[in-house]
């Protein structure tokens, strides 16, 4: 049901932007930004439920908090960079969007280092057991 509502908001935003394009084209970016913000805010409640579940799961499984934080940072960076790059592309600046995506990938790699370190520790401990 959430996906249907999100799709309806997206279609309504697109129709409004299409109508504004012929009458007041300077308002189209504002319309698209407003629609994107509404979609993001609508999904925020749904996202908090998932985050709560993941937090409980990791506590029960005994997964290190540093790894979980890194994963959340990576996902957040990915979403933020993709949203921003899409918005910049919509405004017609594709080269800036491509550079933003590249920089986002570099930042994600750097943030993933604790995960790589934790994986290395697990592998070394498994090798020592044999």
N, C-alpha and C positions, 0 to 999 in steps of 0.2 A: 504494500500500500504506500510506503514511503517513496518508492521509486516512481510510482504513478503520479504522486503529488509533485515530486521534483520535476518530472517531465512536463507536467502541466504548467508549473511556474516558468520553466525554460521556454516553452512554446508561447506563453503569454508575453514574456519579455521579448522574444524574437518578433512577435507580431507588433508589439508596441514600437519596437525599434524600426521595423519596416515602415510603419505608418509615419513615424517621425522623420524618417529618412527623406520622404518627399516634401514634408512641410517645414520642418526645422531640423536640418541635418546636424547642427551643432549640439543638439540635445541627445543624439544617438549614443555617444560614449557614456553619458551620464545614465541613460536608461539601462544600458548593458551593465554598467557597474552596479547600479541599484539592484537589478535582477540577480547578479552574481552574489551580492551581499545577502539578499533574501534567501537564496538557495543555501548559502553557507550557514547562515543563522538557523535555518530550518533543520539542517542536518546535525547541528551542534548537540542537541539533546540526544539524538540517536548515537552519536559518537561517545558521549559521556557514559552511556550504559556499557558500551563495548570496552572502554578503558577501565571501568570498574571491574568488569569480569576478568580482564587480563591481569589486573593488579592482584585480585584474589587468587587466580590460577598460579601466578608466579610465586606468590607467598606460600601456597600449599606445595608447589613443586620444588621449592628451595632454589630457585634461579636467582643469581646475583642481581641486586638492584642496579648496579652500574650497567650491566648488559641491557636490562629492560629500558633504562633511561636512554641509552644509545639508540636502541631500536625506535623508541618514540621520537627521538630527535631526528633520526633519519627519515622516518615517515612524514613528520611535520615539515622538514626541509623540502622533501620531495613534493608534497602537496602545495606548499607555499610557492616554490619556484615554478611549478607547473601552472598554478593559477595566475601568477604574475606574468609569466611568459605568454600565456594565452591572451591575457588582457593587452599586453604590449603588441602582440601580433595583430589583435583586432584593431588596434590603432594604426597599424600599417608599418610598424618598425620591427620587421622580422629579424634583421641582423642583430639588434640589441637583445631580442628574445633568445636567439641562438647562443649568444655570449653568456646570457644569464643562465641558461640551461647547462652550459659547459662549466661555469663556475659553481653551480649547484652540485654537479656531479663530483667536482673536486672536494667541496666541503663535505659531502656525504662520505667520501672515501676517508677523509681525515677523522670524521666523527665515528667511523666504523672501526678505528684502530683498537678501542677497548674490546670489541667483539672478537677481533682477530687474536688479540692477546689472550682472552679467555679461552678461545678455541685451542690455541697453542698449549695452554696449561692443561687442558683436559686431555689432549692427545699425548702429551708427555707423561701425564699420570697414568694413562692407559698402557703406554709402552712399558713403564716401570712395573706394572702389575704382572706382565708376562714373563 
